[in-house]
């Protein structure tokens, strides 16, 4: 039974990594990225809720006098 020749595997693997790296770099270089993104100032709207305008107290059942 003949043995598998693995002498060229290192060359093939390294050339594959080099090719994938070059393809990835070419794909990324075609994207347009913003150079200086400015933050958008959003106006926060205040919503009035009923519990903010009046005083409320939460009574726990175990703290009530018997």
Backbone as ProteinMPNN parsed JSONL, in Angstrom:
{"seq_chain_A": "XXXXXXXXXXXXXXXXXXXXXXXXXXXXXXXXXXXXXXXXXXXXXXXXXXXXXXXXXXXXXXXXXX", "coords_chain_A": {"N_chain_A": [[0.852, -1.171, 0.0], [0.718, 2.143, -0.97], [2.301, 5.039, 0.44], [1.008, 8.204, 1.585], [1.88, 11.162, 0.005], [3.077, 13.874, 1.613], [4.653, 16.057, 1.273], [4.214, 18.404, -0.099], [2.207, 19.699, 1.189], [2.559, 21.781, 3.079], [3.354, 23.934, 1.501], [1.063, 24.259, -0.075], [-0.878, 24.886, 1.872], [0.142, 27.255, 2.961], [0.097, 28.904, 0.687], [-2.635, 28.955, 0.265], [-3.538, 30.338, 2.566], [-2.299, 32.813, 2.106], [-3.574, 33.582, -0.281], [-6.26, 33.744, 0.591], [-5.994, 35.816, 2.449], [-5.254, 37.961, 0.79], [-7.547, 38.153, -0.831], [-9.47, 38.779, 1.103], [-8.471, 41.257, 1.975], [-8.793, 42.777, -0.353], [-11.575, 42.743, -0.594], [-12.364, 44.124, 1.739], [-11.187, 46.585, 1.302], [-12.777, 47.758, -0.588], [-14.956, 48.819, 0.647], [-16.707, 51.709, 1.789], [-15.895, 53.709, 4.365], [-16.908, 55.896, 6.989], [-15.063, 58.781, 7.736], [-14.984, 60.574, 9.94], [-17.248, 60.147, 12.096], [-20.047, 61.939, 13.209], [-21.669, 62.48, 16.305], [-25.16, 62.129, 16.668], [-27.357, 64.46, 17.923], [-29.92, 63.734, 19.999], [-33.16, 64.626, 20.989], [-34.388, 64.274, 24.116], [-37.474, 63.148, 25.173], [-39.631, 64.035, 27.759], [-41.658, 62.07, 29.685], [-44.522, 62.276, 31.504], [-45.427, 60.496, 34.286], [-47.907, 58.965, 36.387], [-46.922, 58.292, 38.949], [-44.802, 59.954, 39.359], [-45.708, 62.475, 39.875], [-47.091, 62.474, 42.257], [-46.944, 61.515, 45.746], [-46.293, 58.244, 46.648], [-46.749, 55.211, 48.48], [-45.576, 51.989, 49.161], [-47.08, 49.262, 50.591], [-46.106, 46.459, 52.259], [-47.462, 43.224, 52.711], [-46.565, 41.736, 54.922], [-45.625, 43.613, 56.683], [-47.71, 44.953, 57.737], [-49.662, 45.911, 60.601], [-50.94, 43.455, 62.849]], "CA_chain_A": [[0.0, 0.0, 0.0], [1.615, 3.304, -1.041], [2.113, 6.067, 1.458], [0.538, 9.491, 1.09], [2.97, 12.13, -0.093], [2.677, 15.114, 2.295], [5.745, 17.017, 1.195], [3.765, 19.68, -0.68], [1.068, 20.24, 1.939], [2.903, 23.046, 3.701], [3.317, 24.951, 0.44], [-0.34, 24.475, -0.467], [-1.58, 25.547, 2.977], [0.621, 28.637, 3.052], [-0.416, 29.65, -0.464], [-4.066, 29.146, 0.488], [-3.684, 31.437, 3.525], [-1.911, 34.047, 1.437], [-4.647, 33.918, -1.22], [-7.427, 34.184, 1.363], [-5.686, 37.116, 3.025], [-5.318, 38.963, -0.279], [-8.956, 38.313, -1.226], [-10.143, 39.498, 2.181], [-8.029, 42.652, 1.941], [-9.426, 43.431, -1.498], [-12.995, 42.938, -0.296], [-12.503, 45.157, 2.768], [-10.75, 47.883, 0.778], [-13.814, 48.319, -1.455], [-15.998, 49.432, 1.464], [-16.545, 53.119, 2.125], [-16.088, 53.957, 5.787], [-16.953, 57.304, 7.351], [-13.798, 59.145, 8.35], [-15.201, 61.18, 11.245], [-18.688, 60.141, 12.352], [-20.502, 62.913, 14.195], [-22.807, 61.981, 17.087], [-26.432, 62.808, 16.411], [-27.979, 64.909, 19.168], [-31.333, 63.385, 20.045], [-33.875, 65.347, 22.032], [-35.087, 63.341, 24.989], [-38.809, 63.623, 25.531], [-39.981, 63.714, 29.136], [-43.009, 61.553, 29.809], [-45.039, 62.384, 32.869], [-46.135, 59.31, 34.761], [-48.674, 59.321, 37.596], [-46.186, 58.136, 40.202], [-43.815, 61.009, 39.511], [-46.334, 63.726, 40.299], [-47.632, 62.379, 43.617], [-46.218, 60.65, 46.651], [-46.929, 56.939, 46.844], [-46.066, 54.345, 49.416], [-45.906, 50.591, 48.943], [-47.244, 48.543, 51.843], [-45.93, 45.019, 52.14], [-48.451, 42.55, 53.584], [-45.982, 41.228, 56.153], [-45.304, 44.696, 57.567], [-48.932, 45.535, 58.291], [-49.92, 45.441, 61.965], [-51.964, 42.4, 62.949]], "C_chain_A": [[0.901, 1.237, 0.0], [1.281, 4.337, 0.028], [1.7, 7.381, 0.803], [1.687, 10.499, 1.11], [2.51, 13.468, 0.487], [3.73, 16.198, 2.183], [5.288, 18.375, 0.66], [2.626, 20.318, 0.111], [1.365, 21.606, 2.548], [2.855, 24.181, 2.675], [1.89, 25.271, 0.039], [-1.11, 25.233, 0.62], [-1.143, 27.006, 3.085], [0.126, 29.471, 1.869], [-1.912, 29.895, -0.342], [-4.301, 30.295, 1.466], [-3.332, 32.782, 2.902], [-3.007, 34.502, 0.474], [-5.882, 34.414, -0.489], [-7.197, 35.562, 1.983], [-5.789, 38.217, 1.972], [-6.757, 39.207, -0.711], [-9.714, 39.095, -0.166], [-9.751, 40.977, 2.185], [-8.661, 43.404, 0.788], [-10.904, 43.685, -1.25], [-13.198, 44.073, 0.709], [-12.147, 46.528, 2.208], [-11.797, 48.523, -0.122], [-14.941, 48.988, -0.674], [-15.673, 50.894, 1.727], [-16.879, 53.317, 3.597], [-16.102, 55.462, 6.032], [-15.666, 57.664, 8.097], [-13.979, 59.706, 9.757], [-16.699, 61.204, 11.53], [-19.051, 61.124, 13.467], [-21.671, 62.316, 14.984], [-24.057, 62.816, 16.812], [-27.061, 63.165, 17.758], [-29.476, 64.602, 19.107], [-31.973, 64.117, 21.212], [-34.693, 64.344, 22.843], [-36.43, 63.931, 25.377], [-39.141, 63.131, 26.937], [-41.433, 63.267, 29.181], [-43.42, 61.63, 31.267], [-45.832, 61.139, 33.222], [-46.839, 59.66, 36.063], [-47.872, 59.219, 38.878], [-45.073, 59.159, 40.362], [-44.425, 62.292, 40.053], [-46.897, 63.659, 41.71], [-46.823, 61.384, 44.434], [-46.98, 59.343, 46.82], [-46.093, 56.13, 47.815], [-46.533, 52.916, 49.171], [-45.953, 49.91, 50.304], [-47.037, 47.057, 51.565], [-46.875, 44.316, 53.111], [-47.847, 42.084, 54.91], [-45.668, 42.351, 57.139], [-46.533, 45.375, 58.174], [-49.139, 45.037, 59.723], [-51.067, 44.43, 61.985], [-53.15, 42.862, 63.757]], "O_chain_A": [[1.757, 1.373, 0.874], [0.134, 4.479, 0.452], [1.998, 7.637, -0.364], [2.372, 10.657, 2.12], [1.643, 14.124, -0.089], [3.694, 17.169, 2.938], [5.921, 19.392, 0.945], [2.134, 21.38, -0.27], [0.509, 22.49, 2.532], [2.362, 25.269, 2.973], [1.547, 26.436, -0.165], [-1.905, 26.121, 0.313], [-1.976, 27.891, 3.28], [-0.228, 30.636, 2.047], [-2.41, 30.926, -0.792], [-5.166, 31.138, 1.23], [-4.008, 33.78, 3.153], [-3.33, 35.689, 0.424], [-6.491, 35.401, -0.903], [-8.114, 36.38, 2.033], [-6.347, 39.282, 2.235], [-7.148, 40.353, -0.933], [-10.512, 39.974, -0.492], [-10.601, 41.846, 2.375], [-9.031, 44.567, 0.944], [-11.432, 44.723, -1.648], [-14.104, 44.891, 0.547], [-12.744, 47.53, 2.602], [-11.715, 49.72, -0.397], [-15.791, 49.653, -1.265], [-14.509, 51.268, 1.87], [-18.018, 53.114, 4.016], [-15.393, 56.214, 5.363], [-15.235, 56.931, 8.987], [-13.223, 59.362, 10.666], [-17.358, 62.199, 11.229], [-18.432, 61.131, 14.531], [-22.567, 61.711, 14.395], [-24.004, 64.044, 16.736], [-27.269, 62.304, 18.613], [-30.2, 65.143, 18.271], [-31.39, 64.214, 22.292], [-35.57, 63.661, 22.316], [-36.515, 65.065, 25.849], [-38.954, 61.957, 27.257], [-42.33, 63.999, 28.763], [-42.738, 61.107, 32.148], [-46.789, 60.779, 32.536], [-46.403, 60.567, 36.772], [-48.113, 59.985, 39.812], [-44.454, 59.217, 41.425], [-43.716, 63.113, 40.635], [-47.158, 64.702, 42.309], [-46.117, 60.532, 43.894], [-48.177, 59.348, 47.105], [-44.888, 56.34, 47.951], [-47.724, 52.66, 48.995], [-44.994, 49.97, 51.074], [-47.724, 46.475, 50.725], [-47.059, 44.786, 54.233], [-48.549, 42.042, 55.92], [-45.462, 42.078, 58.321], [-46.409, 46.261, 59.02], [-48.834, 43.885, 60.032], [-52.033, 44.547, 61.23], [-54.103, 42.105, 63.942]]}, "name": "protein", "num_of_chains": 1, "seq": "XXXXXXXXXXXXXXXXXXXXXXXXXXXXXXXXXXXXXXXXXXXXXXXXXXXXXXXXXXXXXXXXXX"}
